[in-house]
């Protein structure tokens, strides 16, 4: 879904505290939240909550669904480790 240039941009993006990079990934891919929900087989309201930071944690399985959907090499591309900074 994301090109190499998109992934480079995504990795350099610093999300607000306690947030993830999903919103930026959706923007870079030119998709809607509903398209992401369909592609990941997750409920649209759940995807919206994750993208907008209403949930700060999610299952490893769902994190990998997002990773595969966007074509990221690592879950850390979308969900950076706060403690690693």
N, C-alpha and C positions, 0 to 999 in steps of 0.2 A: 504494500500500500504506500509506504513512504520511500522516497528515493534516497540515495546516499547523501545528497545535499540536504534533504529534509532531516535525515537522522543526525547529521552534523549539527544543524541548527537546533534540533531538539535537545541534543546532549549539552549544548552550550547554554540553553535556556535555564534560568534559575527561577523555579516557581516560588510563589509566596510561601511563607512558613506553613508547615503542616499540610501542604498541597502536593499534588502530583503533576505530571506533565501531560496528562491525557487531553486537557483542553487545547494545549498547543499542538498536540499530534492531530487532533480532529481538524483544527484550523489549517495546518500544513497540508493535510491530505485532501482538504476541500470537501469534507463530508458533513453530514448532519448527524446528530446524536441518534436518530432513528436508524440510519444506515449502519452505524457502529453497533447498535443493539441487535439488528438483524444479523450482521456479520459475525457477531460473537455469540449469538443465541442467548443473550441475556435480556431481561426485561428492560424496556426503555426507561422506566422511572429509576431503576437501579443504576443504569449507565449514567443517567443525568445526575444522580446523587454522587456517584464516584467522580465524575468530571467536575462537578461544582464544589467538591470538597466537603459535602455533608457527611460522607463516610471517610474516615481517615485510615481505615484498615479494610482489607479484603482478603479472601482466601487465595492461597497460592495458585489454585486451579484457575480462578477467575483472572488473576494477574497474568497467567500464561495465555489465557484466551485473548486478552488485549495485546500481549506481546506478539503472538502469532498473527493476529488480525492486521496489525500495523507493520509486520515484517521486521521487528526489532531483534537485535542479537541477544539482548538481555532484558530481563524484567526491570533492571535498574535504569534502562533508558526511559521508561515511563514512570517508574516509582523509585526515585532516588532515595538512597539511604541517608536519612537526616543525620545520623551519628557519624557517618563517614566524612562529613565536611570539616 
